[in-house]
Amino acid sequence: MTEFDIGEFFIHGDAREVEGEFQAVIVMRAKPPLTTVTTHQVEKDRWFKTFETAAVAGREQAQALKAAVDSGALTS
């Protein structure tokens, strides 16, 4: 698993199972000293048939989020 640094958080893409189907998610872990971990579904109402395809989509979206942050998406 590769984590990306996006300021106040480390993120990585993953998947989670919900009632036999799978969601692509981005996992956000707050930097120390905080220990909060949250998951956010990548695309609302998009489900995958296998854990592997959902995990790949999650990793791709985490990379895209990292690229957006690096290019200034969060600056005002």
C-alpha positions in Angstrom: 0.0 0.0 0.0 1.3 3.4 -1.0 0.2 6.4 1.1 0.3 9.9 -0.3 0.9 13.1 1.8 -1.7 15.7 1.1 -1.1 18.2 3.8 -3.0 17.4 7.0 -3.6 13.8 5.9 -2.1 10.7 4.5 -4.3 9.0 1.9 -4.5 5.7 0.1 -7.0 4.0 -2.2 -8.8 0.8 -1.1 -12.1 -1.0 -1.3 -14.7 -2.0 1.2 -17.5 -4.6 1.1 -21.1 -3.6 1.8 -23.7 -6.4 1.6 -21.8 -8.5 -1.0 -20.8 -5.6 -3.3 -17.8 -3.4 -3.2 -17.0 0.3 -3.1 -13.9 2.0 -4.2 -12.8 4.3 -1.3 -10.1 6.8 -0.3 -8.8 6.2 3.2 -7.7 9.4 5.0 -5.4 9.2 8.0 -4.8 12.3 10.0 -1.2 13.1 10.6 0.2 12.6 14.2 -0.7 13.3 16.9 -4.2 12.7 15.6 -5.2 9.1 15.0 -8.5 9.6 13.1 -9.0 7.4 10.1 -12.0 8.0 7.7 -13.1 6.4 4.5 -14.8 8.2 1.7 -16.6 6.5 -1.2 -14.9 7.5 -4.5 -18.1 7.8 -6.6 -21.6 7.9 -5.1 -23.6 4.8 -6.0 -20.9 3.1 -8.0 -20.5 -0.5 -7.1 -18.0 -3.2 -8.2 -18.4 -6.9 -8.5 -15.0 -7.8 -7.1 -12.9 -6.4 -4.3 -9.9 -6.2 -6.6 -11.6 -4.0 -9.2 -12.9 -1.7 -6.5 -9.4 -1.5 -4.9 -7.8 -0.6 -8.2 -10.4 2.2 -8.8 -9.7 3.4 -5.2 -5.9 3.5 -5.8 -6.4 5.4 -9.1 -8.6 8.0 -7.5 -6.2 8.4 -4.6 -3.4 9.1 -7.1 -5.7 11.6 -8.9 -6.5 13.4 -5.6 -2.7 13.6 -4.8 -2.0 15.1 -8.3 -4.8 17.6 -7.8 -3.5 18.7 -4.4 0.0 18.9 -5.8 -1.2 21.2 -8.6 -2.9 23.6 -6.1 -6.5 22.3 -6.0 -6.8 23.1 -2.2 -5.3 26.6 -2.3 -7.5 29.6 -2.4 
